[in-house]
Amino acid sequence: MWGRTLIERFTVGCRKSKSQGIRVPYVVRACSGPALPVDRLTPLQAATLWRQHFQEEGVSEPDHSSQYIIAHVLGAKTFESVKKEALSEFLSPEKTEQIWNLCAKRLSRMPVQYVIEEWDFRDITLKMRPPVFIPRPETEELVEIVLSDLQKKSGPLCMVEVGCGSGAISLSLLKGLPQLKAVALDQSENAVNLTKENALRLGLENRLEIYHFDILKDAATVLSHCSGVSAMVSNPPYLYTEDMSSLQPEILCYEDPAALDGGADGLALIKQVLILASQILLNHGRLYLEVDPRHPPLIQRWAESHLEELQYVVTKQDFNNRPRFCILQKEETNEDHK
Ligand SMILES: C[S@@+](CC[C@H](N)C(=O)[O-])C[C@H]1O[C@@H](n2cnc3c(N)ncnc32)[C@H](O)[C@@H]1O
């Protein structure tokens, strides 16, 4: 596991009504939190106070939430990395007010990553802004799988990412592979702008082209901008629509639903990615997908019956041992030999 971590992501956050057995999404109560203290507090005291308050208000990961926010205000990434003495020194009134303002945002269920406006993904730190999707730890594993495959290839490489969000996947692959060039696409203007900003911050902008394309509407344009690539990567929206209303309030209230909702069977965008992969990839080029654990056999069957040139290679498990990553490969067809 890399960098800063928060555990709960994509957890279904609904409760069942006892009387009707139906799903009732959480209602986030408006609450203001403890008043700005008159007496001076140390970071340790502030962390304890806010942990208790988050706990009382049902905010998930109360400990990590208060610690990451206070560490951020103190100019550090984690509480553990703040000097011991600094944790017991009184906070200035300005820093106390900053902590109170940020913790109030967390109290309204804003994810910590949006509260502190940045997050770590593998060995890079990315700027975060709602409603652009917050990268999840499983996606670090997807990147590892792609990296270890591409590292075996020699010469210049080009890849396409569909649905780049904050740029997490493309930027960490570019960082790890100096011979790689990438094209990143997203239907969201917010995502495209954030990927551009993150690419500039990391000094990777010269090897990355970023386009505001919707692959369901602009397939022809996508094809004209990307062809002959060695790899295609996507962590597409793959949730089943019926599961959307029961997501945690952090996700429901702040993240773009278009980054999550994959339609009735979660496969709406995935099928289009498969079609594009069969047209964009070079022979022996590979498509790497992050999906729901129910998807791999469905994807294999669909690709086999619709796309002769795309062979299903393997399903890989995530760190929870769930089948989450699909690899497919473009093969020469009889047509190609003619
Ligand atoms: C699950 S997020 C993944 C973001 C990022 N790759 C990551 O792993 O953190 C899916 C992304 O796909 C984008 N997306 C959804 N539908 C799309 C479409 N039709 N065309 C292009 N991008 C799309 C969303 O805007 C979102 O940024």
The ligand as an ORCA input file, in Angstrom:
! r2SCAN-3c Opt
* xyz 0 1
  C     -14.260      5.582    -11.957
  S     -13.763      7.126    -12.632
  C     -12.018      6.803    -12.854
  C     -11.147      8.030    -12.814
  C      -9.648      7.745    -12.799
  N      -9.232      7.000    -13.948
  C      -9.269      6.987    -11.531
  O      -9.090      5.769    -11.593
  O      -9.170      7.631    -10.478
  C     -14.422      7.013    -14.265
  C     -14.146      8.213    -15.176
  O     -14.756      7.940    -16.448
  C     -15.297      9.124    -16.960
  N     -16.350      8.783    -17.937
  C     -17.609      8.351    -17.672
  N     -18.294      8.190    -18.812
  C     -17.461      8.524    -19.821
  C     -17.607      8.600    -21.243
  N     -18.759      8.279    -21.836
  N     -16.550      8.994    -21.988
  C     -15.378      9.337    -21.388
  N     -15.187      9.304    -20.056
  C     -16.200      8.899    -19.281
  C     -15.826      9.841    -15.728
  O     -16.015     11.230    -15.963
  C     -14.758      9.521    -14.685
  O     -13.782     10.534    -14.631
*
